């Protein structure tokens, strides 16, 4: 039997939504800090941030975030924090979340959309390529700033 789920653009997060999102982020990266109430308020108060979730019987089982921005070279977007709960993977939820993020980007007239994915996430990388994302030959750098 096919799994039923709803894709939703989340405009604010209830305390229960925040708890469920924090649980999901723990599956994305071992070093991910759970977002607190202030973090959630900051995320949802930004008009250029769209949080897409998948719900199964009311529970958030997947999410992705689209961030839109303008730079001198164009109107761009990046997809971040895509994760589906382990027990719900391989059921089309990740594809639906990415599709919804891309719909929001199109509506915002973005020129292109980037995302990054760790090489060890083999299934996720395969999905992104199936959707049409092309691996770029570029280097990604990060510096950790002291708080």
SULGIDA-V287306 format. One record per backbone hydrogen bond with DSSP energy under -0.5 kcal/mol. NH is the residue of the N-H (numbers start at 0). CO is the residue of the C=O. If there is no record, write none. Layout:
# SULGIDA-V287306
nh=NH co=CO
nh=NH co=CO
This chain:
# SULGIDA-V287306
nh=5 co=54
nh=7 co=52
nh=9 co=7
nh=9 co=50
nh=13 co=11
nh=17 co=13
nh=18 co=14
nh=19 co=15
nh=20 co=16
nh=21 co=17
nh=22 co=18
nh=23 co=19
nh=24 co=20
nh=25 co=21
nh=26 co=22
nh=26 co=23
nh=27 co=23
nh=27 co=24
nh=28 co=24
nh=31 co=28
nh=39 co=35
nh=40 co=36
nh=41 co=37
nh=42 co=38
nh=43 co=39
nh=44 co=40
nh=45 co=42
nh=46 co=44
nh=48 co=45
nh=49 co=65
nh=50 co=9
nh=51 co=49
nh=51 co=63
nh=52 co=7
nh=53 co=61
nh=54 co=5
nh=55 co=58
nh=58 co=55
nh=60 co=53
nh=60 co=58
nh=61 co=53
nh=62 co=82
nh=63 co=51
nh=64 co=79
nh=65 co=49
nh=66 co=64
nh=66 co=77
nh=67 co=47
nh=68 co=75
nh=70 co=73
nh=73 co=70
nh=75 co=68
nh=75 co=73
nh=76 co=111
nh=77 co=66
nh=78 co=113
nh=79 co=64
nh=82 co=62
nh=82 co=80
nh=84 co=60
nh=87 co=84
nh=88 co=85
nh=95 co=91
nh=96 co=92
nh=97 co=93
nh=98 co=94
nh=99 co=95
nh=100 co=96
nh=101 co=97
nh=102 co=98
nh=103 co=99
nh=104 co=100
nh=105 co=101
nh=106 co=102
nh=107 co=103
nh=108 co=105
nh=109 co=104
nh=110 co=74
nh=111 co=74
nh=113 co=76
nh=115 co=78
nh=120 co=117
nh=121 co=119
nh=124 co=120
nh=125 co=121
nh=126 co=122
nh=127 co=123
nh=128 co=124
nh=129 co=125
nh=130 co=126
nh=131 co=127
nh=132 co=127
nh=137 co=135
nh=140 co=138
nh=144 co=142
